[in-house]
Amino acid sequence: MITSLSKFAKETGLPKSSVYARCQELNFDVRDGLTPAMVEQLEHEFNVNLPRPTHVQEETPLSPTTVVEAGNHKIVLSTPQLPQRYSLEGLRAGSEVIQFDDPLAVAAAFLQDADVLEVAMQADLEARAARLEATKKAKAAIETKRQKLELEARLYQLQTQNLDSSLSTETLELQSELGKLQQFTQPAPPLTQQGPSSQPS
């Protein structure tokens, strides 16, 4: 006799999902229901006992002359085969949910990119700090040299003034000396001869 999965779960008080999962583990094909061997195995697995049908008691006469029959005024339906695949979609609201397939993977990718950005920003800050320090050193070196150059320029100006003044003085004196030399290049003026002066008589 074939027993449906739903009937087995209902009569044993077990969740149908648990029974179905165990059937899958035992490789039971339950599309057409549970065979007596399957039922016995599941009873052993879940430590339950499925109620066994009792035999119909034979009608006994109430009296030697009176017989009462129960009759058969009933319609017996065959056990329906319930679907083995269900969907929860019909139980939810009609709106669609927006979601990521793997939010943890998205988060991991974001965290990885954030780490890269943090390293890049730190490296940029260090490079800028190094450039600032180099600029300060360059400015200090130039400022020191500029101050020394300005001092040398003032000394140069004073020295050149003194040298130029001395050179001008020496040049004028040289020119004066050259002028004195010119007298040796001109002929001497002729001497005039005078006779004996006549004395008045």
DRENDRENRO-967060 format. One line per 8 residues: for each residue x negated, y negated, z negated of N, C-alpha, C, O. Coordinates in steps of 0.02 Angstrom, whole numbers, plus 32768, in hexadecimal, padded with zeros to 4 digits. Layout:
<sites>
X Y Z X Y Z X Y Z X Y Z  ...
</sites>
This chain:
<sites>
7FD6 803C 8000 8000 8000 8000 7FD4 7FC2 8000 7FA5 7FBC 7FD8  7FE3 7F94 802D 7FBC 7F56 8032 7FD7 7F22 8002 8014 7F18 7FFE  7FAA 7F01 7FDE 7FBC 7ECC 7FAE 7F9E 7E8A 7FC7 7F63 7E87 7FD8  7FC8 7E56 7FC9 7FAE 7E16 7FE0 7F80 7DF8 7FAC 7F84 7E07 7F70  7F54 7DCD 7FC4 7F25 7DAD 7F96 7F4A 7D80 7F64 7F38 7D7D 7F2A  7F7E 7D5E 7F7C 7FA5 7D31 7F51 7FC8 7D59 7F1A 7FC9 7D45 7EE0  7FE4 7D92 7F2D 8007 7DBB 7EFB 7FD6 7DD6 7EC7 7FE6 7DD7 7E8B  7F9C 7DEB 7EDD 7F6B 7E05 7EAE 7F57 7DCE 7E7C 7F52 7DDA 7E40
7F4A 7D91 7E96 7F36 7D5A 7E6A 7F6E 7D47 7E3B 7F62 7D39 7E00  7FAC 7D47 7E54 7FE4 7D33 7E2A 7FF1 7D66 7DF3 7FFC 7D53 7DB9  7FF0 7DA5 7E04 8000 7DD8 7DD2 7FC8 7DE4 7DA0 7FD4 7DFD 7D69  7F8B 7DD3 7DB2 7F53 7DDA 7D83 7F43 7D99 7D5F 7F1A 7D99 7D31  7F63 7D63 7D75 7F55 7D22 7D54 7F12 7D05 7D67 7EF9 7CD9 7D43  7EF5 7D1B 7D9D 7EB3 7D02 7DB3 7EBC 7CCC 7DE7 7EEC 7CCE 7E0E  7E8E 7C9B 7DEA 7E91 7C69 7E20 7E85 7C8C 7E63 7E59 7CB5 7E6B  7EAF 7C79 7E92 7EA9 7C98 7ED3 7E65 7C8A 7EF3 7E48 7CB4 7F15
7E4C 7C4E 7EE7 7E0B 7C3C 7F04 7DD3 7C69 7EE8 7DA5 7C7B 7F0D  7DD8 7C7A 7EA8 7DA5 7CA6 7E8A 7DAA 7CEC 7EA8 7D77 7D0C 7EB6  7DE7 7D03 7EB1 7DF0 7D46 7ECE 7DD6 7D47 7F16 7DB4 7D76 7F2A  7DE6 7D13 7F3B 7DD0 7D10 7F81 7D84 7D0D 7F85 7D66 7D2E 7FAF  7D65 7CE5 7F59 7D1C 7CDF 7F5A 7CFC 7D23 7F4A 7CCA 7D35 7F68  7D19 7D48 7F1A 7CFC 7D89 7F09 7D05 7DBA 7F42 7CD9 7DE4 7F4F  7D3E 7DB5 7F66 7D48 7DE0 7FA0 7D13 7DD2 7FD6 7CFB 7E00 7FF7  7D02 7D92 7FDE 7CCE 7D81 800F 7C8B 7D9E 7FFB 7C66 7DB7 8025
7C7C 7D9C 7FB9 7C3D 7DB8 7FA1 7C3B 7E04 7FAB 7C06 7E21 7FB8  7C76 7E24 7FA5 7C79 7E6D 7FAE 7C84 7E81 7FF7 7C8B 7EBC 8006  7C86 7E4E 8023 7C90 7E5B 806B 7CD3 7E7D 8079 7CD7 7EA9 80A4  7D07 7E69 8054 7D4A 7E83 8060 7D6B 7E5A 8096 7D6A 7E1D 8095  7D89 7E7C 80C6 7DB1 7E5B 80F9 7DF9 7E58 80DF 7E1C 7E8A 80DF  7E0D 7E1C 80CA 7E4E 7E15 80A9 7E82 7DF5 80D6 7EB6 7DDE 80BF  7E74 7DF2 8117 7EA4 7DD3 8144 7EE7 7DF8 8145 7F1B 7DD9 814C  7EE5 7E3A 813D 7F23 7E61 813D 7F37 7E76 80F6 7F64 7E9F 80EE
7F18 7E59 80C3 7F29 7E6A 807F 7EF5 7E98 805F 7EC2 7EA8 807E  7F03 7EAD 8022 7ED5 7ED7 7FFB 7EEC 7F1F 7FFC 7F26 7F2F 7FEE  7EBE 7F4A 800D 7ECD 7F92 800B 7ECA 7FAA 7FC3 7EAF 7F87 7F98  7EE6 7FE4 7FB4 7EE2 7FFE 7F6F 7E9A 8003 7F56 7E8D 7FF7 7F1B  7E6C 8014 7F82 7E26 8019 7F6C 7E0B 7FD4 7F5A 7DE6 7FCC 7F29  7E1D 7FA1 7F82 7E08 7F5D 7F73 7E25 7F46 7F31 7E03 7F27 7F08  7E66 7F55 7F27 7E87 7F42 7EE9 7E63 7F61 7EAD 7E57 7F40 7E7B  7E54 7FA0 7EB2 7E32 7FC3 7E7B 7DEE 7FA4 7E6D 7DDA 7F9C 7E34
7DC9 7F93 7EA3 7D87 7F75 7E9B 7D8C 7F30 7E7A 7D65 7F1F 7E4E  7DBF 7F08 7E90 7DC8 7EC5 7E73 7DDE 7ECA 7E2A 7DC9 7EA1 7E01  7E08 7EFC 7E1A 7E1B 7F05 7DD4 7DDD 7F13 7DAA 7DD6 7EFA 7D72  7DB1 7F3B 7DC4 7D73 7F4A 7DA0 7D47 7F0B 7D9B 7D28 7EFE 7D67  7D44 7EE4 7DD1 7D19 7EA8 7DD1 7D31 7E74 7D9F 7D09 7E57 7D7B  7D73 7E6A 7D9C 7D8F 7E36 7D6F 7DA8 7E53 7D2D 7DC2 7E2F 7D02  7DA0 7E94 7D26 7DB6 7EB5 7CE8 7E00 7EA8 7CDA 7E13 7E95 7CA2  7E29 7EB2 7D0D 7E71 7EA9 7D06 7E93 7EE7 7D22 7E74 7F10 7D43
7ED2 7EEC 7D13 7EFB 7F24 7D2D 7F39 7F08 7D4D 7F60 7EE4 7D2E  7F43 7F1A 7D8B 7F7E 7F04 7DAF 7FB9 7F2F 7D98 7FB3 7F6C 7D95  7FF1 7F0F 7D87 802B 7F37 7D70 803E 7F6A 7DA6 8044 7F59 7DE0  8048 7FA7 7D91 805C 7FDC 7DBF 80A8 7FE0 7DC3 80CB 7FD8 7D91  80C2 7FEC 7DFF 810B 7FF1 7E05 8125 802C 7DDE 8106 8061 7DDD  815E 8022 7DBF 817E 8058 7D99 81B2 807B 7DC5 81D2 805C 7DEF  81BA 80BA 7DB9 81EB 80E1 7DDF 8231 80CF 7DCA 823F 80C3 7D8F  825D 80CC 7DFB 82A3 80BC 7DEC 82C2 80F7 7DC7 82C0 8130 7DDD
82DE 80E6 7D8F 82FC 811C 7D67 8339 8138 7D8C 8363 8114 7DA6  833B 8179 7D8D 8372 8199 7DAF 83B4 8189 7D8C 83B9 8186 7D4F  83E4 817E 7DB6 8425 816D 7D9A 8441 81A9 7D74 8440 81E2 7D8A  8458 8199 7D3B 8476 81CE 7D11 84BF 81BE 7D06 84D1 8184 7CFA  84E6 81ED 7D09 852E 81E0 7CFE 853B 81CA 7CB7 8520 81E6 7C87  8567 8197 7CB1 857A 8180 7C6F 85A7 81B3 7C4B 85AD 81B6 7C0D  85C5 81D8 7C74 85F0 820C 7C57 85F2 8246 7C89 85DD 823E 7CC2  8608 827D 7C74 8607 82B6 7CA3 8630 82AA 7CE2 8627 82CC 7D14
865D 8279 7CDE 8689 826F 7D18 867F 822D 7D3B 8699 8221 7D71  8656 81FF 7D19 864E 81BB 7D35 8605 81B2 7D4B 85D7 81BF 7D24  85FC 819A 7D88 85B9 818D 7DA3 85B7 8144 7DBA 85E2 812F 7DE1  8585 811E 7DA4 857C 80D8 7DB9 853D 80D1 7DE2 8507 80E5 7DCB  8542 80B7 7E1D 8508 80AC 7E48 84F6 8061 7E48 8521 8036 7E49  84B5 8054 7E47 849E 800E 7E48 84A9 7FEE 7E8B 84B0 7FB1 7E90  84AA 8015 7EBF 84B4 7FFA 7F01 8473 7FDC 7F1D 8440 7FD9 7EFB  8477 7FC7 7F59 843B 7FAD 7F7A 844C 7F6B 7F9D 8438 7F60 7FD7
8470 7F3F 7F7A 8483 7EFF 7F99 844B 7ECC 7F92 8451 7E9B 7F6E  8416 7ED8 7FB4 83DC 7EAA 7FB2 83B6 7EAE 7FF4 83B9 7EE0 8018  8394 7E78 8003 836A 7E75 803F 8322 7E72 8029 830F 7E43 8006  82FB 7EA1 803B 82B5 7EA5 8027 828B 7E86 805F 828B 7E9E 8098  8267 7E52 804E 823A 7E31 807F 81F4 7E4E 8079 81DE 7E61 8043  81D4 7E52 80B1 818F 7E69 80B1 8162 7E33 8094 8172 7DF8 8098  812B 7E47 8077 80FD 7E17 8059 80DF 7DEA 808F 80C0 7E03 80BE  80E8 7DAA 8088 80CD 7D7D 80BC 8081 7D7B 80BA 8062 7D82 8085
8064 7D71 80F4 801C 7D6A 80F9 800C 7D1F 80F5 8018 7CF9 8125  7FF1 7D0B 80BF 7FDF 7CC5 80B6 7F9F 7CB5 80DB 7F74 7CE0 80E4  7F97 7C76 80F2 7F5A 7C64 8116 7F1E 7C65 80E7 7F23 7C57 80AC  7EE6 7C77 8104 7EA8 7C79 80DD 7E7F 7C3A 80E3 7E49 7C34 80C6  7E99 7C0A 810A 7E75 7BCB 8113 7EA5 7B92 8104 7EDB 7B8E 8120  7E91 7B67 80D8 7EBB 7B30 80C2 7E96 7AED 80CD 7E59 7AEC 80D5  7EBB 7AB7 80CC 7E9F 7A74 80D4 7EBC 7A46 80A0 7EF9 7A47 8093  7E92 7A1F 8081 7EA8 79EF 804F 7EBB 79AC 806E 7ED0 797E 804B
7EB3 79A6 80AF 7EBF 7966 80D0 7F07 794F 80C6 7F14 7913 80BD  7F36 797E 80C8 7F7C 796B 80C1 7F8E 7953 807C 7FC1 7932 8073  7F65 7962 804A 7F72 794C 8006 7F57 7907 7FF7 7F69 78E9 7FC5  7F2B 78EE 8023 7F0C 78AD 8017 7F36 7876 8038 7F61 7884 8062  7F27 7838 8026 7F48 77FF 8045 7F33 77FA 808D 7F01 7817 80A2  7F5A 77D4 80B3 7F4C 77CF 80FB 7F0F 77A8 810D 7EF5 77AF 8145  7EF6 777D 80E0 7EBC 7754 80F1 7E7D 777E 80F6 7E76 77B0 80D3  7E50 776A 8122 7E12 778E 812B 7DDD 7772 80FD 7DDB 7736 80F0
7DB2 779D 80E5 7D7D 7788 80B9 7D3E 777D 80E2 7D30 77A1 8111  7D18 7749 80CF 7CD9 7739 80F0 7CA0 7751 80C3 7C9D 773F 8088  7C74 777A 80DF 7C40 7796 80B5 7C04 77A8 80E0 7C09 77AF 811D  7BCA 77B0 80BF 7B8E 77CA 80DE 7B8D 7816 80D7 7BA5 7831 80A5  7B72 7837 8109 7B6B 7880 8104 7B3D 7893 80CB 7B4A 78C3 80A6  7B06 786E 80C4 7AD5 787D 808F 7ABE 783C 8070 7A8A 7821 8083  7AE4 7822 803F 7AD1 77E2 8020 7A8D 77E4 7FFD 7A6A 77B2 7FF9  7A7B 781F 7FE3 7A3A 7824 7FC1 7A01 781C 7FF3 79CD 77FF 7FE2
7A0A 7835 8031 79D6 782C 8064 79D1 77E2 8077 799A 77C9 8082  7A0B 77BF 807A 7A0A 7778 8089 79E5 7752 8052 79BC 7726 8060  79F4 7764 8013 79D3 7743 7FDB 7988 7751 7FDC 7960 7724 7FCF  7975 778F 7FEC 792D 77A0 7FEE 7909 7778 8024 78D1 7761 801A  792A 7770 805E 790B 7749 8094 7903 7700 807F 78D0 76E1 808C  7937 76E5 805E 7933 769F 8047 78FB 7696 8014 78D4 7667 8018  78F7 76C4 7FE4 78C3 76BF 7FB0 787E 76C4 7FCF 784F 76A1 7FB9  7876 76EE 8002 7835 76F4 8023 7823 76B3 8047 77EA 769B 8042
7854 7695 806A 7847 7655 808C 7839 761E 8059 780E 75F3 8064  785D 761F 8021 7853 75EC 7FED 780C 75F2 7FD1 77EC 75BF 7FC4  77F4 762F 7FC7 77AF 7638 7FAE 777D 761C 7FE0 774C 75FC 7FCC  7789 7628 8021 775B 760E 8054 775B 75C2 8053 7727 75A2 8058  7797 75A3 804B 779B 755A 8049 7778 753F 800C 7756 750B 8010  7780 7560 7FD3 775E 7549 7F96 7713 754A 7F9F 76F0 751B 7F8B  76F9 7580 7FBB 76B0 7585 7FC7 7699 754E 7FF7 7665 752F 7FED  76C1 7542 802C 76AF 750F 805E 76AF 74C9 803E 7682 74A1 804A
76E2 74BB 8015 76E5 7479 7FF4 76AA 7470 7FC4 768D 743A 7FC1  769A 74A5 7F9E 7662 74A0 7F70 7621 7495 7F96 75F7 746C 7F81  7618 74B8 7FCD 75DB 74B0 7FF5 75D7 7469 8012 75A2 744B 8014  7610 744E 8028 7611 740A 8043 7601 73D7 800D 75DC 73A7 8019  761C 73E1 7FD1 760C 73B4 7F9A 75C1 73B5 7F89 75A3 7381 7F7E  75A5 73F1 7F88 755D 73F7 7F79 7534 73D6 7FAF 7502 73B5 7FA0  7548 73DE 7FEF 7523 73BE 8026 7528 7372 8022 74F7 734F 802D  7564 7359 8011 756C 7310 800A 7544 72F5 7FCF 7527 72BF 7FD3
7543 731A 7F98 751C 7305 7F5E 74D1 7303 7F6F 74AD 72D5 7F5B  74B9 7336 7F94 7473 7337 7FA8 7463 72FD 7FD6 742D 72DF 7FD1  7492 72EE 8004 7487 72B6 8032 7486 7273 800D 745F 7247 801D  74B0 726D 7FDA 74B1 7231 7FB1 746F 7229 7F8C 7453 71F2 7F89  7456 7260 7F6F 7416 725D 7F4B 73DD 724B 7F7A 73B1 7223 7F67  73DD 7267 7FB6 73A9 7256 7FE6 73AD 720D 7FFB 737A 71EC 8004  73EB 71F4 8002 73F4 71AE 8015 73DA 7180 7FDE 73BB 714C 7FEC  73E8 7192 7F9E 73CF 7169 7F66 7383 7167 7F66 7364 7133 7F5B
7364 71A2 7F72 731B 71A5 7F73 72FF 717B 7FAC 72CD 7157 7FA4  731F 717F 7FE6 7308 7158 8020 730F 710E 8012 72E2 70E7 8022  7347 70FA 7FF4 7351 70B3 7FE5 731D 709B 7FB3 7301 7064 7FBA  7310 70C4 7F7F 72DE 70B0 7F4C 7299 70A9 7F6B 7275 707A 7F5C  7287 70D8 7F97 7245 70D4 7FB7 7240 7096 7FE3 720D 7073 7FE2  7275 7088 800A 7274 704D 8035 7273 700D 800C 7250 6FDE 801E  7299 700B 7FD5 729C 6FCF 7FAC 7257 6FC1 7F8D 7241 6F87 7F8B  7236 6FF6 7F75 71F3 6FEC 7F59 71C2 6FD2 7F8E 719B 6FA5 7F81
71C6 6FF0 7FC9 7199 6FDA 7FFF 71A9 6F94 8015 717C 6F6C 8025  71EB 6F84 8016 71FE 6F40 802B 71E4 6F0C 7FFA 71CB 6ED8 800F  71EA 6F1A 7FBA 71D0 6EEB 7F88 7184 6EE1 7F8F 716B 6EA9 7F8A  7161 6F17 7F9B 7119 6F12 7FA5 7109 6EEC 7FE4 70DA 6EC4 7FE6  7131 6EF9 8019 7126 6ED6 8058 7132 6E8C 8052 710E 6E63 806E  7167 6E79 802C 7174 6E32 8021 713B 6E11 7FFC 7128 6DD9 800C  711F 6E32 7FC9 70E6 6E17 7FA5 70A9 6E10 7FD3 7087 6DDD 7FD2  709D 6E43 7FFC 7065 6E3F 802B 7070 6E07 805D 7041 6DE7 8073
70AF 6DFC 8070 70BE 6DC7 80A0 70AF 6D82 8083 7094 6D56 80A4  70C1 6D79 8042 70B2 6D39 8023 7066 6D2F 801D 704D 6CF8 8029  7042 6D63 8009 6FF9 6D5E 8006 6FDC 6D50 804A 6FAD 6D28 8052  6FF7 6D71 807C 6FDF 6D66 80C0 6FEA 6D1D 80D6 6FBF 6CFE 80F5  7025 6D03 80C3 7034 6CBE 80D6 7002 6C8D 80B5 6FE9 6C60 80D5  6FF5 6C98 8075 6FC6 6C6D 8052 6F7F 6C73 8070 6F5D 6C42 807B  6F6B 6CB2 807C 6F29 6CBE 8096 6F21 6CA0 80DD 6EED 6C82 80ED  6F55 6CA8 8106 6F50 6C8C 814A 6F4E 6C40 8148 6F2C 6C20 8170
6F74 6C22 8119 6F72 6BD9 8113 6F2B 6BC1 8100 6F10 6B92 811C  6F0F 6BE5 80CF 6ECB 6BD3 80BA 6E99 6BDD 80F2 6E6E 6BB3 80FF  6E9F 6C16 8113 6E70 6C24 814A 6E78 6BF2 8183 6E47 6BDA 81A0  6EB7 6BE3 8194 6EC3 6BB5 81CB 6EAA 6B6F 81BA 6E8E 6B4B 81E4  6EB5 6B5B 817A 6E9D 6B19 8165 6E51 6B16 8169 6E34 6AE5 8181  6E31 6B4B 8150 6DE8 6B4C 8152 6DCF 6B4E 819A 6D9D 6B2D 81AA  6DF1 6B74 81C4 6DDD 6B78 820A 6DE4 6B35 822D 6DB9 6B21 8254  6E1A 6B13 821E 6E23 6AD1 823C 6DEC 6AA0 8225 6DD1 6A7A 824D
6DDD 6AA3 81E4 6DA9 6A76 81CA 6D65 6A85 81EB 6D42 6A58 8200  6D55 6AC5 81EE 6D16 6AD8 820C 6D13 6AC6 8256 6CDF 6AB2 8270  6D4C 6ACC 8278 6D4E 6ABB 82BF 6D42 6A71 82C9 6D1C 6A5D 82F6  6D62 6A48 82A0 6D58 69FF 82A5 6D0F 69EC 8297 6CF2 69C2 82B9  6CF3 6A0C 8264 6CAD 69FE 8255 6C7F 6A15 828D 6C4E 69F4 829D  6C90 6A4E 82AC 6C69 6A65 82E4 6C6E 6A35 831F 6C3D 6A26 8341  6CAB 6A1C 8328 6CB4 69EC 835F 6C8C 69AC 8351 6C70 698E 837F  6C89 6999 8312 6C62 695D 8300 6C18 696A 830D 6BF4 693E 8326
6C01 69A4 82FC 6BBB 69B3 8308 6BAB 69B4 8352 6B76 699D 8368  6BDA 69CE 8378 6BCF 69CE 83C1 6BCC 6987 83DB 6BA7 6979 840A  6BF2 6959 83BE 6BF0 6913 83D3 6BAD 68F3 83C5 6B93 68CB 83EB  6B92 6906 838D 6B50 68EB 837D 6B1B 6904 83AD 6AE9 68E1 83B9  6B24 693E 83C9 6AF3 695A 83F7 6AF4 6935 843A 6AC4 6937 8460  6B2B 6913 8447 6B31 68F1 8487 6AFD 68B8 848F 6AEC 68A7 84C7  6AE5 689A 8458 6AB6 6862 845D 6A72 6878 847A 6A4A 6851 8493  6A69 68BA 8475 6A2A 68D2 8491 6A30 68DF 84DC 69FE 68ED 84FD
6A6A 68DC 84F5 6A73 68E8 853D 6A76 68A8 8564 6A78 68AC 85A2  6A77 686B 8546 6A7A 682B 8568 6A34 680C 856B 6A0D 6812 853B  6A22 67EA 85A5 69DF 67CA 85A9 69DA 678F 8578 6A0B 676E 8568  699D 6784 8562 6993 674E 8532 6996 670B 8557 6981 6708 8591  69AE 66D7 853B 69B2 6695 855C 696B 667A 856A 693F 6681 8541  6960 6659 85A6 691C 6640 85B8 6907 6607 8589 692F 65E0 8570  68C4 6605 857F 68A9 65D0 8554 689A 6591 857F 687E 659A 85B5  68AA 6555 856C 689E 6516 8591 685A 64FA 857B 684C 64F6 8540
682B 64E6 85B1 67E9 64CA 85A1 67EC 647D 85A4 6808 6462 85D4  67D2 645B 8575 67D1 6412 8571 6787 63F9 8577 675A 6414 8556  677C 63C4 85A3 6739 63A4 85A9 672C 6377 8570 6756 636D 8544  66ED 6358 8570 66DC 6329 853A 6708 62EB 8541 670E 62CE 8577  6723 62DA 850E 674F 62A0 850E 6724 6260 8517 66F0 6258 84F8  673C 6233 8542 6717 61F5 854F 6726 61C5 8518 675F 61BD 8501  66F1 61A7 8502 66F9 6176 84CD 6702 6131 84EC 66DE 611E 851A  672F 6110 84D3 6735 60CB 84F0 66F5 60A3 84DF 66DB 60A7 84A8
66E0 6080 850D 66A4 6057 8503 66B9 6017 84E1 668F 5FEC 84D3
</sites>
